Structure formats: C-alpha cells, structure tokens
Amino acid sequence: MSFRNAQAAYPPVQAAGPYACVPGNGDCMLLHHSTATQKASTHPIMDMASMLDGLAASFDQELRDKNRDLGQAQE
C-alpha cells in the first residue's frame, strides 16, 4: 500500500475539544490526560534521545579515529 493510499484508508485522528474524532465516520472518543501518563511517555523519549546522542558522539569519535588512521597510513 502506498503512502497516499494509506492516508486515504486510515485518516489521521483529529482532536475536537476533549474528544478525538475520526473524520468521515464521526467516531469520537474522550481523551484522557494525566500527569502519570505524561511522565510515563516522556521518560522513555528522553532516554531514547540520550542514547541517540551517545550513539552520535561515538560515531563522530570513530570517524575522527578512522580519518586519523587513514592520514597516518597515507603518510
């Protein structure tokens, strides 16, 4: 299924006040917001961002090391 077909088949849920409604068929459900769910969803995102920052730093260091080794080999 292409991206456009998927968008047509599964339209995004739109918030309407305290409800989320699916366009076209009018199905709506009450949205629940709590500090516990916000903390539970924020903590893993922050952990993942921290891990990705560490991965990027490791990759950059590895690239610097390889470039240094290449320069030494060419000399």
N, C-alpha and C positions, 0 to 999 in steps of 0.2 A: 504494500500500500504506500503510495507516495505521500509526502508531507502534506500537500494540499488536500488530498483525499482524506487523510486522517483528520485534518482540521474540520472538514465538512462533516465527517462521520461523528466526530467527538468534539463538539464546540466547547470552548472554554466556559467554565462556571463563572458567572458574574455575581458580584455581591450587590444586594439591594437592601440597604439598611442592615438590620441584624440577620438577614437571610441571604443564602446563596441560591441562585436560581439558574437552571439550565435553559438557555434560550431555545425557543421553538416549542418545547413541550410544557413549559411552565412549572416543572417540578421544582419545588423550593424546600430547603431545609434550614432550620435555625442554626446559626453559627454560635459556637461556644468559645469564649475567650477566658483563659485563666492564667494566672501567673505561673502555676505549676507546668502547664503545657508550654508556655513561652520559655521557661527555664530549660525544660526537657528538650525543646527543639533548638535552642540557642547553643547549649553546651556542646553537642556533637559538631555543630557547624564551626564553632571556634576551635575545637580540637582538630578538625579536618584542615582548617586554614593554617593552623600552626604546623601541622605535618607537611602540608604542601610548601610552606615557607622553608622548612628544613630540607625538604627534597630539592627545592630550587637552589638553596645555598650549597648543598652537596654537589649538585650537578655543576654549578658555576666553579666550585673548587676543583672538581675533577677535570673540567675543561681547561682551567688555568694550568693544572699539573701536566696535562697531555700536551698543551701548547709549549710549555717549558721543555718537556722531554723531546718534542719534535725539533725545537730550536737547537737543543744540545746535539741531537743526532745529525742535523744538517751542518753544524759547525765541524 
